[in-house]
C-alpha cells in the first residue's frame, strides 16, 4: 500500500480481533515511529509496548475505562523523554517534544494501516496513572496510547472539510 492510500484508509478502530501481531510486523511499525522527524534531531521518543494482560488492564483503567484499549493484542504508549528536547530548546522545547511524538504517532498509525492493522490514537487518559502503571521514570511523559490489532470493525470515513474551506494562499 502506498503512503497516500494508507492515509486515506486509516481509521480509528475501537474493536479488535484477538489475533497476535507477529514480531516482524510490530518491529516495522515501531521502526516507522522511530523515523519521524524531531526538532534538532533530539529524538525524545520513547515507546512502551504492552502485551501483558494485567498491564494492559491498568493502562485501560488509566484511559478512563475505554475497554478497547485492553482488548487490543498490543498497546503502544508513545512517550517523550522531555529533557532531550528542553535541554536544547528551553521552554520552546515543550512544544517540540509534543510535535515530535505526534509525528511519530502518525507514522506508527500509517505503518500499522499499511500492514493491515487497525489502531486508535487515544489521548483521553490520566498521565499520572499511565506513568504509574508503566513505571515510567521521572521526566518521561506519556502522550498517546495506541492499541493495535486486526480490526473487528470497518468504520466509515468521517467527513472532511473541503480544501476550499481550509487552504489559504499567501495570506489568511
PyMOL commands that set and color helices and strands:
alter all, ss='L'
color gray80, all
select helices_A, chain A and resi 3-9+23-34+39-41+53-62+67-71+83-114+127-134+163-166
alter helices_A, ss='H'
color red, helices_A
select strands_A, chain A and resi 45-50+74-81+118-122+140-149
alter strands_A, ss='S'
color yellow, strands_A
deselect
rebuild
show_as cartoon
